[in-house]
C-alpha cells in the first residue's frame, strides 16, 4: 500500500511533539475501590521482571454467580523488556495470542518480545482510523478515554481483540505501553460483558496504580501531584477517566449494551463464546 509510509511519517512527527509537550498538572488519583476477600487472596500478578503490570484478569465473581476463569486472558504493559525467564513463564502459561494496542511509533521504539508458539496481532486503537488528531488526545486523558469509546478506529481495534480472544487456541494477552488506558478500557469492557459488577471493574482498573508504582513503566508514579510530568501521566490512572469512557459510550449509543453490539459490532454469538470461554 502507498499510504503506510505517509501515515508512519505523520505518526512519528506527532508522537515526537507529544513527548516534548508540557503536560498540565494532574490531580491525585482516586483511591481504588476495595475488592472482596476472595478476590484479593488470588495473586493476579504474573511477576514478570520486564512487565510489572502483567496480570490475570480472572478470579472475579459475576452478578449471576459465575467466576471469571484464571489462566485464560492476561493484561499487561509493553513486552519489549521481557527477560528470557519472563518469556518462558508466558510460554508455560500457554499464551498463544498476543494483542498489541499501541501506535506504530510505540511499536517502532519498543518492539514486542513474544513467547515461543505465540502469534502477535496489531490492533492500533489510536491510529486505526487514520486521523492524526487522535494522537493529540493522548495528552488529555478525559478526551483520550472518550475517543477510545467512540472512535471508529478504536472500536474496530477492540472488536478485533475480542474475536482474537475467542479464536485463540490457548491463553491470550493484550497490552499497550503502560497497560492502563487502552488495556484498562479493554479489560473494563470485557469484565462488564462477562457480568462482573462495576465496583469490581473499577477496582481492577485502579490496580494499575499499585503495579506500575513497583516499576516497569517509563515514568515515576510517585511524581503524581508534584510535577504533572509525562511520566506521571504514563504511570497512573484515575477513576474519573474510566467513568468518562463509560459515559461517552452510553451517550453515543444510548446504553452500554448498544455500545457492545453497535459500536464494537459484537453479536450475541460472540458474547456467548466469550462467556463460554471465560466463565466457570
C-alpha positions in Angstrom: 0.0 0.0 0.0 1.2 3.5 -0.7 -0.5 5.1 2.4 1.6 3.3 5.0 4.9 5.4 4.7 3.0 8.7 4.8 0.9 7.6 7.8 4.0 6.4 9.6 5.9 9.6 9.0 3.0 11.7 10.3 2.6 9.5 13.3 6.3 9.8 14.1 6.2 13.6 13.9 3.1 13.9 16.1 4.4 11.4 18.6 7.7 13.3 18.9 5.7 16.5 19.5 3.7 14.8 22.2 6.8 13.7 24.1 8.2 17.2 24.1 4.9 18.9 25.0 4.3 20.1 28.6 1.7 18.2 30.5 -0.8 20.1 32.8 -0.6 19.3 36.5 -2.6 16.3 37.4 -4.9 15.8 40.4 -4.2 13.0 42.8 -5.7 9.7 41.6 -8.8 8.4 43.3 -8.3 5.6 45.8 -9.1 2.2 44.5 -12.4 0.6 45.4 -12.0 -2.4 47.8 -12.1 -5.9 46.4 -13.7 -8.7 48.4 -11.5 -11.1 50.4 -11.9 -13.9 47.9 -10.7 -11.6 45.1 -7.8 -10.2 46.9 -6.4 -13.5 48.0 -5.7 -14.5 44.4 -2.3 -13.3 43.3 -3.1 -12.0 39.8 0.3 -10.6 39.1 2.4 -12.6 36.7 5.6 -11.4 38.4 7.4 -10.6 35.2 10.7 -8.8 35.7 10.2 -6.8 32.5 6.4 -6.0 32.7 5.3 -5.1 36.2 1.6 -4.5 35.2 1.2 -8.0 33.7 -1.7 -9.7 35.4 -4.5 -12.2 35.2 -8.0 -10.8 34.7 -9.6 -13.8 36.2 -10.9 -14.7 39.7 -13.7 -12.1 39.8 -17.3 -13.1 40.6 -20.1 -12.1 38.3 -23.6 -10.8 39.4 -25.1 -14.2 38.4 -22.9 -16.4 40.4 -20.2 -17.3 37.9 -16.4 -16.7 38.3 -14.1 -15.4 35.6 -11.6 -18.2 34.8 -7.9 -17.7 35.6 -5.2 -18.5 33.1 -7.3 -17.6 30.1 -6.8 -13.9 29.5 -3.9 -11.7 30.7 -3.4 -7.9 30.5 0.0 -6.2 30.5 2.2 -3.2 29.8 4.7 -3.3 27.0 6.6 -6.6 26.4 9.8 -5.2 25.0 11.7 -5.6 28.3 10.8 -9.2 28.9 13.6 -11.4 30.1 14.2 -14.9 29.0 12.6 -16.1 32.2 9.6 -13.9 31.5 9.2 -15.4 28.1 9.4 -18.9 29.5 6.8 -18.1 32.1 4.4 -16.9 29.4 5.1 -20.0 27.3 4.3 -22.1 30.4 1.0 -20.2 30.8 0.2 -21.3 27.2 0.0 -17.7 25.9 -0.7 -18.3 22.2 -2.2 -14.9 21.3 -0.6 -11.5 21.9 -2.6 -8.4 21.0 -0.8 -5.1 20.8 -2.9 -1.9 21.1 0.0 0.5 20.5 0.7 3.0 17.7 3.2 2.4 15.0 5.5 4.9 16.8 5.4 3.0 20.1 5.9 -0.3 18.3 9.0 1.0 16.5 10.6 2.3 19.7 9.8 -0.9 21.7 9.1 -4.0 19.6 7.3 -6.8 21.3 9.1 -9.9 22.5 6.8 -12.9 22.1 6.9 -16.2 23.8 7.6 -19.3 21.7 4.5 -20.5 20.0 2.6 -17.2 20.2 1.1 -15.3 17.4 1.2 -11.5 17.5 -1.7 -9.2 16.4 -1.6 -5.4 15.9 -4.9 -3.7 16.8 -4.0 0.0 16.7 -6.5 1.8 18.9 -5.3 5.4 18.3 -4.2 5.3 14.7 -6.7 2.8 13.3 -9.0 5.5 11.9 -6.1 7.3 10.1 -6.9 10.6 11.9 -3.6 12.3 13.0 -5.6 14.5 15.5 -6.3 11.3 17.6 -2.7 11.3 18.8 -3.1 14.7 20.5 -5.8 13.3 22.8 -3.2 11.1 24.4 -2.1 14.2 26.3 -5.6 14.8 27.7 -6.9 11.8 29.5 -10.6 12.6 29.5 -10.5 13.2 25.8 -8.5 10.1 25.2 -10.9 7.9 27.1 -13.9 9.3 25.3 -12.1 8.7 22.0 -11.5 5.0 22.9 -15.2 4.6 23.5 -16.4 6.4 20.3 -13.8 6.5 17.6 -14.4 4.1 14.7 -10.8 3.0 14.6 -10.7 2.3 18.3 -13.9 0.3 18.0 -12.5 -1.7 15.1 -9.3 -2.4 17.1 -11.3 -3.6 20.2 -13.6 -5.7 18.0 -10.6 -7.5 16.5 -9.2 -8.1 20.0 -12.4 -9.7 21.2 -12.5 -12.0 18.2 -8.9 -12.9 18.6 -9.5 -13.9 22.2 -12.5 -16.0 21.1 -10.4 -17.7 18.4 -7.2 -18.2 20.4 -6.0 -21.8 20.7 -4.7 -21.0 24.1 -4.4 -18.1 26.5 -4.5 -14.5 25.3 -2.5 -11.5 26.4 -3.3 -7.9 25.3 -1.3 -4.8 26.1 -0.4 -1.2 25.3 2.6 0.7 26.6 1.8 1.2 30.3 -1.1 -1.4 30.4 -3.5 1.0 32.0 -5.5 3.1 29.5 -6.2 1.2 26.2 -5.6 -2.1 28.1 -7.7 -0.7 31.0 -10.7 0.1 28.8 -10.5 -3.2 27.1 -10.5 -5.0 30.4 -13.3 -2.9 31.8 -15.5 -3.7 28.8 -14.6 -7.4 28.8 -15.3 -7.8 32.5 -18.6 -5.9 32.2 -19.7 -8.1 29.3 -19.0 -11.1 31.4 -21.2 -9.7 34.2 -18.6 -8.5 36.7 -20.2 -5.7 38.8 -19.0 -2.1 38.1 -17.3 -1.7 41.6 -15.1 -4.7 40.9 -14.4 -3.5 37.4 -13.3 -0.1 38.8 -11.1 -1.8 41.4 -9.3 -3.9 38.8 -8.8 -0.8 36.7 -7.3 1.1 39.6 -4.8 -1.7 40.4 -2.6 -0.2 37.7 -1.5 2.5 40.2 -0.3 -0.3 42.5 1.5 -2.4 39.9 3.1 0.5 38.0 4.4 2.1 41.2 6.5 -1.1 41.5 8.4 -0.5 38.3 8.2 -1.4 34.6 6.9 1.9 33.4 8.5 4.8 31.6 8.0 7.3 34.4 7.5 7.6 38.1 4.1 7.2 39.7 5.5 8.9 42.8 5.6 12.2 40.9 1.8 12.4 40.6 0.6 15.7 42.0 4.1 17.1 42.4 5.3 17.7 38.8 2.5 16.9 36.5 5.1 15.2 34.3 4.5 13.0 31.3 5.9 10.2 33.4 3.2 10.7 36.0 0.6 10.6 33.2 2.0 7.4 31.8 2.0 5.5 35.1 -1.2 6.4 36.8 -5.0 6.0 36.4 -7.9 8.0 37.8 -11.4 6.6 38.3 -12.8 9.7 36.6 -11.1 8.7 33.3 -12.8 5.3 33.2 -16.1 7.0 34.1 -15.6 9.3 31.1 -15.3 6.3 28.8 -18.4 4.6 30.1 -20.2 7.9 29.9 -19.1 8.5 26.4 -20.2 5.0 25.2 -23.6 5.5 26.8 -24.0 9.0 25.4 -23.1 7.8 21.9 -25.1 4.6 21.8 -27.8 5.0 24.5 -26.6 2.2 26.6 -23.5 0.0 27.3 -25.2 -3.0 25.6 -25.8 -0.9 22.5 -22.1 0.1 22.6 -21.1 -3.5 22.6 -23.5 -4.5 19.8 -23.4 -1.4 17.6 -20.1 0.2 18.4 -17.9 -2.9 18.8 -20.0 -5.0 16.5 -20.1 -8.0 18.8 -23.0 -10.4 18.1 -25.0 -12.5 20.6 -22.9 -15.4 19.4 -19.7 -13.5 20.2 -20.9 -12.7 23.7 -21.9 -16.4 24.2 -18.5 -17.5 23.0 -16.7 -15.1 25.4 -18.8 -16.3 28.3 -18.3 -20.0 27.4 -14.5 -19.4 27.3 -14.1 -17.2 30.3 -16.7 -18.2 32.9 -17.0 -21.1 35.2 
